[in-house]
Structures are given as structure tokens and as C-alpha cells.
Amino acid sequence: MLRILSFLITVALLVTAAVWFAQRPGEVTVHWQGWRVDTNVPVLLLALAAVLFAFSLLFRLLVFVFATPRRFARSRRESRRRKGYLALMDGLSAVAAGDSTLAARKAKTADSLLRDPPLTMLLSAQAAQLTGDAATAKQHFTTMLDRPETAFLGLRGLLTQAIKAGDQAAALDYARRAHAINPDAPWLTATLFDLQARAGLWREAEDTLSQAERRGVFGRDEARRKKAVVLFERARQSVDGGDRKAAIKLLRQARDADPAFAEAAIRLAALLAQEGKHRRAAGLLEDVWRFNPHPDLAKAYMALWAHEDALQRLRRAEALAAAHPRHPESHVVVAEAALAAALWGQARSHLTAAADTHPAARIYRLLAEVEQRETGNEAAVREWLAKAASAKADSVWLCRACATPAPQWSAACPMCHGVDTIAWSDPLTPAAPQLPALTPDEAAIAPSPG
């Protein structure tokens, strides 16, 4: 509407001006180089307009003629740029599909068309990785560090290579540098925590874990468990350094973070017992037994009363079992104490109850021992041992990442160095997969063509 109104006003002004000049033509005489021109004002104005129009056309023509080579060059550059980006995208697709030959060819094409090495280095590096050329891939990733916009991807590639090569020191350095550039990447925060924990840098790991909690990198339960493990290891370092007071404080915090963390409770109970606080240590283990009845807890609990006689120890075992009376381990701990007190009927009763819900080899072996010590019936003993041989295998400490058995729980697997991967589990249970490989999902760094 405004445009129409503006056009009408302009036309009206031009018409008004034309009428005004037509009614007042006037006279104009021009002398120039011996020439004389007699005319009026409207004709002179029209002549000037025609001359200006002609000069405008000539100027445009000259501009077009002189700008054509530059336009052609720019068009050619844009065409090369567009083709280069298409080759780059095709190469990244080839990497995702695992086609190393096509990826290498597209990387070469993109590099020749774009002539921007840091931009095409990611594709070249990934193509080299697919062919197993780690040295070339590392060279390309290192080149990417020269530009701020590709430095993070370069560090990620170098981090991935260092982890695959088992170079924990280099991986930790790359992870720190990458985290300084992009602290909000969840996968990077998790990886940095894992590397710090593997290196025994538990204070650094605790700081990283705090950042991870704020950003929601881990689930609530997983974060609390990791925090408990970190505090446990810090307490162990405090014990090694002779600071038992700090160790007790850290172990209490670990227990608060994960009430079912048996190893933290066992270590804390041992420190309390060394200070003569046996009842407090026993109460602590009884509390944890409610969440996680475990043979190691039972051993630690009964060790508190090693100086007592067999009947007193039986009453202690019954007090522990009362925290979780229906669990098979509660029956087993009472049965073992009853067996030590030569109370065969009570031992048999608890072992039978345990076998009804958890028919494991260990329980049948204990029944065989009861039979041997009570009756000496070799046939009955062999029958129980036969059941033990065919029963479910006893649970063991097993690494979920590499399936390597361990004599006891530790924060890191002695074989694969996985953090908190050792769990009390069935030895026939397949190992869980390791940490997912770091795939550069930020690979699409190039701007869209056009």
C-alpha cells in the first residue's frame, strides 16, 4: 500500500513539473566552439537526460566488460568450493560406512578443491584410521590443532588414538586440553574422570565428578556410586599417609553417598575396631547388611569378635542375620557359626533354608561338612558333594569389562584398569561391554555449501 501511494505521489509531481515547464518554456541560447543553439528549457532538460542516460549505458557496459574475468573466476571458485564440500560430505559418509578406499579418494578430492588443509584433515585422518595408518592419522589430527575451530576435533582424534594404544598419560593430557576448550561435552567429562581415576588422581577425579553431576553426565545412582569409590580411594591414600582421622571422615562420606557400598563399610569398621570401637563398627556393618548381605561383610563382622567363644560368636552371627533374615547369606553366616559351635541341627536347618532359595555349590559343600562332622556317613557326604559339583557356581569378584576374576574388590581392575568394574557376580555371566569408543560426532564441521 505504501509503495502504491509513493508511486502515485511521484507521478503526480512529475506531471505537475511537466505542466509547469510547458506553460513557462522560456528561451535558452548556447554558444560553444562557434556553434549556437537556440531552444527552450524543457527541450534542454530532455537533451541533458538523454546524454546522461547514454553515459550511464556506456558506464555499465564498461563495468560489465572489465568485471567479467573477475566474475568468471569467482564463479569458478564457488563451483570448486561447492564440489569440495560435496566431496567432504561424501567422504564423511564413506567413513561412517567403513569404506576406507572411497573415504581416502574423497579426502584427496576435497583437499585439492578446497585447498584448506585444516578443514579436510579430519576426513584424511579418519580415512587413515580406517586403513590402520595410525602415524598418518596422528599427523593429520595434530595439524588440526593449528586452527581454533578444528582444535577440539583434533584433540578428540588424538585422545581416541591414545586410548586405543593404551597410552594413558597422553590420553589424560589430550582429555585435559579438550576439556579446557569444551567443558560441556558429556562424553569428554566422563572420559576425563575415567582417565584421572585410572591414573590414581582421585582429587582431580572428584572435581571432574562434581562438574559431571552439575551437567547431568551420569545418572543419580551412578554418580553417587562413583563419588563413593572416589572417597574410598582418597581414604586409602590417607591411611597410607598415616592420617587415619581424615580416612575415617572420608569413609563416612563414602558410606553416606552409597549406603550399600560394602567395601567402604568394611574398611571403616576396621579403622574403628583399631580404636577399640567394636560396637560402633558392628552397628555399621549391620546397617550395610540390610542393603547388601555379602560374605566379605560377614567375615569382617565375625572378625570383630574373634576373641569370643563359639556360642558367643553364634549370637553375634544371629544379630547380623537379623538385619536381613531371609537372605541366603544370613542363613549361611548363622550356619557357619553354628557349625563352629558343633550345633549340627541348627547349621543344617539354616543351610537347607539357604539352598531352597540359592542352591549354590558353597552351600552344598557346607552341608557335606555338617554330615561329615555329625554322622560320618560317607555315602551322604558324597551325595552332597555331587550336588555341589552340579550346582550353580559360587559368585566371585569379576571384572564386568574384561571378565577377569579378582581375589577381592578394588577400585580399578588389575587387568584392564577399568574403574569400578569389579563386581560380585556369577562367573558364567558374560562380561559387559567396555566403554563405548569415541566416535567424532562433531565431524560435520564444514559449513553447508552455498
Disulfide bonds with the S-S distance in Angstrom:
none
